[in-house]
Amino acid sequence: MFKKKKIAHIFDNLFGFEKGIDVTDDVAVLFRKNVVIKNIVLLSNLIYTIIFMVVSLGERSNWFLTVLCIPITFLVNHTLKKMIYKDKENYLRQQIAMYICCFYMFLSAILIYTRLKVGLETDYFGEVGYILLYYSLVICSFYQSKKLLKTVYPWVIVLLTVIHFSITYNLIFNQEVVVNDNFFKLFFTSNEFKDILLRTFILLIFMLVLYVSVSVSDTLAEERKKELVKRQEVEKNYTDVVLDLFKLTLDNRPKTNKEISEGILLGQMSHKLALLLGYSLAEACELREYSQIHLISKVDLNIDDSLPNELKFNKLKEETKLGSLVLKREQLARKTEDIIRAHLEGANTEEFMAKMKSYENDLKSQIVMLCDMYISLRSVKTYKRAINHNNTLDLLKNSYRIYYDQIIFERFVKFADEFREMFDNYKEEL
């Protein structure tokens, strides 16, 4: 499995058209296409060398050209690489590289065809070279550029027509051919002409299919690019709104020593109650961190615009995730205080209690809120005096137990003396 992923990663790096680029950036897209086509050109040159090696078996005269192809292969690839990478953000330079790649692929296919058709005693390999002409057109279509095909197609038709008459059937250079009235009559009824006509017709059909395919892909790519641009605009607006909301909602004021100390105590109590309820050590530690997250964590929403989009997205994702947890924790703290004040001030209506029980009411939140409520009742607040341990337990049993799961509440009451000891030790340290 690891080897398959590694091979897929290597293949994606070499031949993935959208590997690590912004598809809305035309220059970056064309640069990546040039890089991929350059790799295909190198692979094609290696294949041409192998073809020459195969046809050269047993023939001494062909090995010189075969060996010569190897340095030419790397020279061409080095030149293309230098041209493509020299100025990545120059659109005109990338376009020039695109046209050179395409014309090189087509001309190299013509040369291979000529060598296989004319340079060998047997005609068996000629059609192999002819197939490479179609192969070069397919490579050109990878650019998904209608303008490129419109430029290349006339050259292809003219050059292949010349090839048909000069190489495929050698009618131009055949000295035995006598041009007269009888020649044209015989030629237009000959099998050679029919074959050239069929080859040209098939070529035109193939070119039409390629053009239609490129047109469809180009249209879809343009529509996709427009959708991505719209999505990026919406995401930017949405991000700006979310960031503003976070900045307005988060409590970014400096925390007092008393708040930090009570937060540490709350973390200890939440950790202990979680263990008493049968939570694992990892879950208890996670709950302790959550109970203190609004005091010890700071959300930094100032994202550097110079960062790449992917890094900006990951940074924003991490900070908004942290911000969501902090907001959730602050909301739970406000809920705890609202419940205490409502009961002390006689504002605990049925509607109020139903509302309080409707949100932030999962079991872990209840554990944190129960410990937080105990600490708040026993501490001095702006709206109340400190209440001793016994009276706090009475208030919890008589007024506040409706907000908690029965098992959680009973477990806290059962080990209330241990929680009292934790609070008293905290007061002594202060």
Beta strands, then each sheet from edge to edge (+ up, - down):
end
